[in-house]
Amino acid sequence: MKMELVYASTRDAQERVTASQAILRGLANDGGLFVPTQIPALDVPMEELGKMSYQETAYEVMKRFLTDFTEEELKHCINSAYDSKFDTEEIAPLVEADGAYYLELFHGSTIAFKDMALSILPYLLTTAAKKNHVKNEIVILTATSGDTGKAALAGFSDVPGTKIIVFYPKNGVSPIQEKQMVTQKGDNTFVVGIHGNFDQAQTGVKKMFSDAALAKEMDAAGYQFSSANSINIGRLVPQIVYYVYAYAKLYANGVIAKDEPVNVVVPTGNFGNILAAFYAKNMGIPIAKLICASNENKVLYDFFSTGTYDKNREFMLTSSPSMDILISSNLERLIYRIAGNDAEKNAALMRELTTTGKYEITPEMRAQLKDFYGNYTSEAETAEVIRALYEKTGYVIDTHTAVAAGVYGKYKKDTGDVDTKTVIASTASPFKFTRSVMDAIDHKYDSMSDFELVDELSRIANVAVPQAIEEIRNAKVLHDTVCEVDEMPQVVKNFLKI
Ligand SMILES: *Cc1c(COP(=O)(O)O)cnc(C)c1O
């Protein structure tokens, strides 16, 4: 018998569930996040890990966290997720440029790193539903400001036992983002533009989640709601895999010696990706510094440099929109941990965040953050990083990755640590943010149309246009529903024919 790993709420010591229950529930009753009560050790020799495929590595990592999944179940989830949806068999290749190792997490169907977790979450969720004898079909409800909606649609498209409904602000997303969503294939996918902004879409979705009468009607018709939110442990665990994989490949390729530490730089928004790197370190992967990169919304940089988290500030719109965030939800998992896994202490800090918009951690807690380094990259610096790297090496990175590369430069200057091999998480394809990227390289591109820029980027970077972009060039619009905010529940019922 293997030991069952228990998940606890970060806000209530009494609330304990299995991995599959944590995935099904998403959030704990008290608003807390589910965390593993211990981080399992990765007791597999590096020689062996170095020879493994992405899928094999995923199995070794995930089986230690999702202990109530059988081998057959977990392998089915992994093999269904990491297949030809990715445009390379390596799934997450490493590219060396200017002395750093870029871990490309954008080879999935929507060419951004959200695919790494959202391509497996649907399978984890349906498997978890089966294990817990959920009879209903799962209906995923999501509000999106652009990127998450498309990645969730692509992940859940045609997954048996699920339907997905995405609401987006009709006039609040980019033309490319809208086109990506309204051309989504799959009989179980539904996309709705609302006359309202993202906050209204989000509030409408939250209301439906807590509408008891609606839940009853849904249940009678054989449905129940679930969420693909980024705080779901089913999104966090799959993200640990690529840090293990990257380290093992560096070792296998002779870049690093046995047990040689490496730094990891992560462009951070909701703190999910860098937390996964922290968990990889805790499993035993020799990660030296966890370098947390912010854009001009530098709440996390201020937190790491002062010990105070303060969201009371102006919200900046930047060229790295997926990091435009003032409340990094997943940071709560780290706070809980440095509070000594004390749910009461953590809950008190989170209450302060809700009421005053800020909290301060103790010196004892701060002392446990010494493996983290935080800094930020301004808009002008981000553009300069893209241009300089392209001119020096020919390699083109997107704006989010450039924020990370910029912070890595500052880290080297600050600390003098120029020798430790460093992995930079590359979270989006430059083709996803073509205009900002091309504009950074040369202002002469300003007058070109979006698709002209795509072709030009392909030419100068010597990289084929990704399938995800080719697809939307001529794709048919398959979703044209638009509604008012207060019509959202009725639209859901229409789709489900109840
Ligand atoms: C979501 C996202 C991020 C931020 O990741 P977190 O896990 O939220 O910190 C960074 N870059 C891109 C391109 C993203 O889509």
PDBQT file of the ligand as one rigid body, heavy atoms in Angstrom, charges set to zero:
ROOT
HETATM    1  C1  LIG A 501      -0.449  33.254 -17.048  1.00  0.00    +0.000 C 
HETATM    2  C2  LIG A 501       0.820  33.736 -17.670  1.00  0.00    +0.000 A 
HETATM    3  C3  LIG A 501       1.917  34.163 -16.896  1.00  0.00    +0.000 A 
HETATM    4  C4  LIG A 501       1.869  34.224 -15.388  1.00  0.00    +0.000 C 
HETATM    5  O1  LIG A 501       1.880  32.951 -14.805  1.00  0.00    +0.000 OA
HETATM    6  P1  LIG A 501       1.421  32.774 -13.277  1.00  0.00    +0.000 P 
HETATM    7  O2  LIG A 501       1.412  31.307 -13.057  1.00  0.00    +0.000 OA
HETATM    8  O3  LIG A 501       0.032  33.369 -13.223  1.00  0.00    +0.000 OA
HETATM    9  O4  LIG A 501       2.382  33.497 -12.430  1.00  0.00    +0.000 OA
HETATM   10  C5  LIG A 501       3.076  34.568 -17.542  1.00  0.00    +0.000 A 
HETATM   11  N1  LIG A 501       3.151  34.583 -18.886  1.00  0.00    +0.000 NA
HETATM   12  C6  LIG A 501       2.120  34.186 -19.675  1.00  0.00    +0.000 A 
HETATM   13  C7  LIG A 501       2.267  34.254 -21.149  1.00  0.00    +0.000 C 
HETATM   14  C8  LIG A 501       0.922  33.737 -19.102  1.00  0.00    +0.000 A 
HETATM   15  O5  LIG A 501      -0.088  33.361 -19.887  1.00  0.00    +0.000 OA
ENDROOT
TORSDOF 0
